[in-house]
Structure formats: structure tokens, C-alpha cells
Amino acid sequence: MKKAEKSVLVDNIALELKDAKGVVLVNFAGMGVKAQQELKKRLKEVSSKMFVVKNTLLGRAMEAAKIDSKGMNESILTGQTALIVSAGDAVAPISVLGKFAKEFEVPKMKFGIVEGAVQDENALAKIAALPGRDALLGQVLGSLMSGMYSLVGTLQSPMQGLVYTISQKAK
């Protein structure tokens, strides 16, 4: 790749990084072409993109995008690194990666930034294990509604007793 092409590539990646709500770096060593295509397809379903970029160019793009790389050490930008960027839901691609890694045992998550917060591989694994957004919202709604259902049941209980008593008397 020529020097001019590299600078254009770095600028394009920097633009993607600036607009991203979620960024994950993964080690995709050992992943075949078909598996990469399948992963890209699954990521596209959650409005995310996967880029395979040289580590030096990725480092330059992160500097150009002014990405906070606290917690990012030299070992992260070694080996085969792929960049996964999400402009929408920051957690959805991490969930996809977690499910995909369980299925194929690759890729391995290295580093991530979720909504501006730096995450290491352990934190990313915990995030990947969480249920989806809709399931979490359903759990919260269920928790909120359970108190109301209990109250309604308690208030209906005397009325049901009265109706039962009157119906028995009528028989």
C-alpha cells in the first residue's frame, strides 16, 4: 500500500472511530474466511462493521480520532487485530461477538470502548454474557409491574370473598 493510500485509510478509520458509540478490538487469528464472512454478516444485522487493519495504522487512526486509550497496552496492538465499530447500540456487537466466540471459539476480545468507557477483555466478556436490551427492559418492566399486580390482588381479595359468600348464600 502506498503512503497516500495509508493516510486516506487512517483518515477513514479515524472518522469511523469518532462516530462510534462502541469500539472493540479482537484477535481473529485462526478464523477462516467463511467464519469471517459469517461474523461480518451477524455484525451487519446489528448495524456494526468489522475492519481488518494493520496494527500501526490502527494506532495512528486511534490517535487521530483522539480515542482515550488508558488501559490499552502494547500487547493489544500485536498479532492479527480486527476493529469492530458500532454507530448504534454499543452493546449489541459485543453480544454478537460473545455468541460467535462460543460457537467458533474465535475471535478473542482484546479491548473495547463502550459509550466512552474503556473496557478490558474481562469486562467485555461480562457484557457479552448479559441478555439483550429487549430482555433487560422486559425484566425491569416486570419488576415494576409486580408490585402493582400484588396491590390489585390484595384489593380484589375482599371483594372476591364477598361475591363467593353471596353466591353460596344464593345456592
SEVOKE-564113 format. One record per residue: x, y, z of N, C-alpha, C, O, CB in turn; residue in one letter. Coordinates in steps of 0.1 Angstrom, whole numbers, plus 5000, padded with zeros to 4 digits. Glycine has a CB too. Layout:
<recs>
XYZXYZXYZXYZXYZA...
</recs>
This chain:
<recs>
500849885000500050005000500950125000501950135007499050005012M500550224992501350344991501050435002500050425009501050414978K502050525005501950615016500650705016499950725026503150715017K500250755004499050835002497850745006496850795012498950884988A497850625002496650535004496550505019495450495025496850404997E497750495026497750465040497150585048496350565057499150445045K497450705044496950825051495450835049494750875058497650955046S494950805037493550805034492850705043491750725049493250785019V493350585044492850475052492750515067491750495073493650345050L493850575071493950625085492850725088492150725098495350675089V492650815079491650925080490250865080489350905088491751025069D489950765071488650695071488350625084487250625089488550605059N489350555089489150475102488950575113488150555122490350385104I489750685113489550785124488150845124487550865134490650895122A487650865112486250915111485250815116484350845124485850945096L485450685113484550575119484650575134483650565141484950445113E485850595139486050585154485450705161484950695172487550585157L485450825154484850945160483350925162482750975171485251065152K482750865152481250855151480750735159479550715161480850845137D481650645164481350525170480850545185481450625192482450425170A479850465189479450455203480150345210480350345222477950445204K480550245202481250125207482350085197482150085185480250015209G483450055203484650005196485249885203485349885215485750125195V485449775195486049655201487249615192487049605180485049545203V488349585199489449525191489549375195489449335206490849595195L489649295184489649145186490849085179491349135169488349085181V491248975185492348895178491548785170490948695176493348825189N491648785157490948695149491848585143491448515134490248765138F493048565149493948455145493248325145492548285155495248455153A493348245135492748115134491348115129490748005128492748055148G490848225125489448235119489548225104490348305098488748365123M488848135098488848115084488048225077487348305083488347985080G488148225064487448325056485948315057485248415059487748315041V485348195057483948175059483448215072482348275073483548025057K484248195083483848235096483948395097483048455103484848185107A484848455090484948605090483748655083483148755087486248645083Q483348595072482148645064480848625073480048715073482048565051Q480848515080479648495089479548595100478548655103479648355095E480748625106480848725116480448865111479648935117482248735123L480948905099480649035094479149045091478549145092481349055081K478548935086477048925084476248955096475349025097476648795077K476648885107475948895120476149035126475249095132476448795130R477349095124477549235129476749335121476349435126479049265128L476649305108475849395100474449405104473749505103475949355085K473849295109472549285114472249375126471149425128472149145118E473349405133473249495145473849635142474249705151473849435157V473949665129474549795125475949825129476249925134473649915130S476749725128478249735131479049695120478549625110478549645144S480349735120481249705109482549645115482949675126481549825101K483149555107484449495111485449525100485249515088484249335112M486549575105487749615096488949535101489249525113487949765097F489649485091490949425094491949525090492049555078491149285087V492749575099493749685097495049645103495149575113493149815102V496149695097497449675103497449755116496849855118498549725094K498149695126498249755139498749895139498249975147499049665148N499849925132500450055132499450155126499350265132501650055123T498650125116497650215110496550235120495950345121497150155097L496150125127495050135137495550235148494750315153494749995142L496750215153497250305163497250455159496850535167498650265167G497650475146497650615141496150665140495950785143498250615127R495250585136493850625135493250655149492550745150493050515128A493650575159493150605172493750735177492950805184493550485181M494950765174495550895178494851005171494551105177497050895176E494550985158493951095150492551115155492051235155493951055135A491851015160490451025164490451075179489351095185489750895163A491551085185491751125199490951025208490251075217491251265201K491150905206490550795214491350785227492550775227490450655206I490550785238491250765251491650625252490850535253490250805263D492950595252493450465253494150425266495150355266494450445241S493550485277494050445290493950295291493050245284493250515302K494550215297494350075298494749995286494649865286492950045302G495150065276495549995263497049985263497750085263494950065251M497549865264499049855264499549805251498749785241499449755275N500849785250501449755237501049615232501049595220502949755239E500649525241500249385237498949385229498649285222500249295249S498149485231496849485224497049505209496349445201495949605230I497949595205498149615191499249525186500149565179498449765188L499149395189500049295183499249185178498049165182501049245194T499749105169499048995163498049045153498149155148498348915174G497148955150496148985140494949055147494248995155495648855133Q494749185144493749265151492749305141492949355130494449385157T491449295145490349345137489649445146489549435158489349225133A489049545140488349655146486949645143486449625132488949795141L486149645154484649635152484049765158484349805169484049515160I483349835149482849965152481249965151480749915142483350075143V480650025161479150035162478750185163479150245173478649945173S478050235154477550365155476150375162475750475167477350425141A475550255164474250245171474350205185475050265193473250155163G473850085188473850025201475349975203475849895196472849905202D475950025214477249995217477449855223478549795222477850095227A476449795228476549665235476249545225476649435227475649655247V475349575215474949475206476049395199476049275198474049535195A477149465193478149385187478949305197479549205193479149485180P479049345209479749265220479049145222479649035224479949355233I477649145223476849025225477048935213477148815215475349065226S477048995201477248905189478548835189478748725186477148995176V479648915193480948855194481048745205481648645202481948965198L480348765216480348665227479648535222480248425224479548715239G478548545215477848425210478648355199478748235198476448465204K479248445190480048385179481348315185481748205180480548505170F481948375195483148315201482848185208483648085208483848405211A481648175214481248045220481047935209481347815211479948065228K480547975198480247885187481447845180481647725177479247955177E482347935177483547905169484847915176485947875171483648005157F484847955189486047965197487048075193488148085199486747835198E486648155183487448275179486348375175485248335171488448235167V486648495175487748575179487848595194486948565202487848705172P488948645199489148675213489148825214489948895208490548605218K488348875223488249015225489549065233489949005243486949055233M490049175229491249235235490949355243491449375254492249265224K490149455237490049585243488749645237488349615226491249675240F488149735245486949795240486649925246487149955257485749705241G485850005239485350135244483850135242483450135231486150255238I483150135253481650135253481150265258481250285270481150005260V480550345250479950475254480950555261480650625271478750445263E482250555256483350635262484050575273485050625278482750765266G483650455278484250395290485150285284484750195276483250335300A486450285289487350185284487150045292486850045304488850225287V487149945284486849805289487949715285488449715274485449755284Q488349625295489349525292488649395288487349395287490249505304D489349295285488749175280487849105290486849045285489849075276E488149115303487249055313485849135313484849075314487849065327N485949265313484749345313483849315300482649315301485049495314A484549305289483849275276483149135277482049125272484849275264L483849045283483248905285481948915293480948845291484248805291A481948995304480849015312479649085305478549045306481149095325K480049185297479049255289478349155279477149155276479649375282I479249075273478748975263477748875269476848825262479948905256A477948845282477048745288475748805292474848725296477748695301A475548935292474248995296473248965285473548945273474449155297L471948955290470948935280470749065271471349165274469548905286P470049055260469849165251469149285257468549265268469149115239G469149395250468449515255466949495258466449535268468649625245R466349425248464849405250464549315262463649345269464249335237D465349215264465249125276465449205289464649185299466149005275A466449285289466649365301465549465304465149475315468049445300L465049525294463949615295462649545300461949595308463649695282L462449425295461349335299461449305314460449305321461249215291G462749275319462949235333462649355342462049345352464349195335Q463049475337462849595345461349625346460749655357463549725339V460649615335459249635334458449535343457549575350458649625320L458849405343458349305351458449335366457549315374458949175348G459649385369459949425383459049535388458549535399461349455385S458849635379458049745382456549705383455849755392458149855372L456049625375454649585374454349485385453149475389454349525361M455249405391454949305401454349365413453449305419456149225404S454749485417454249555429452749595426451949575435455049675433G452449635414451149685411450149565411449049575415451149755398M450649445405449849335404449549285418448349235421450449215396Y450449285427450249245441449249335448448349285455451549245449S449349465446448349555451446949535446445949525454448749705448L446849505433445449485427444949355433443749345436445549475412V445749245434445349125440444849145455443849085459446449015440G445549225462445249245476443849325477443049295486446349325483T443749415469442449495469441249415464440149445468442649625460L441449325455440349245450439949125459438849075458440749185436Q440849085468440648975477439348985485438548895485441848955486S439149095492437849115500436649105491435649055495437849235508P436749165479435649175470435249025465434148995464435849265458M436348945462436048815458435448725469434548645467437448745453Q435948755481435348685493433848715494433048625497436048715506G433548845493432148885494431248815483430148765485431949035493L431748825470431048755459430848605462429848555459431748785446V431848545467431748395469430748375480429948285479433148345474Y430748455491429848435502428348455497427448375500430148535513T428148555489426748585483426348475474425148435474426748725476I427248425466426848315457426548185464425648115460428048285447S427248165475426948045484425648055491424847965492428048015494Q425348175495424048205502422948185492421848135496424048345508K423148235480422148225469421748075466420648045462422548295457A422747985467422547845464421747785475421547665474423947775461K
</recs>
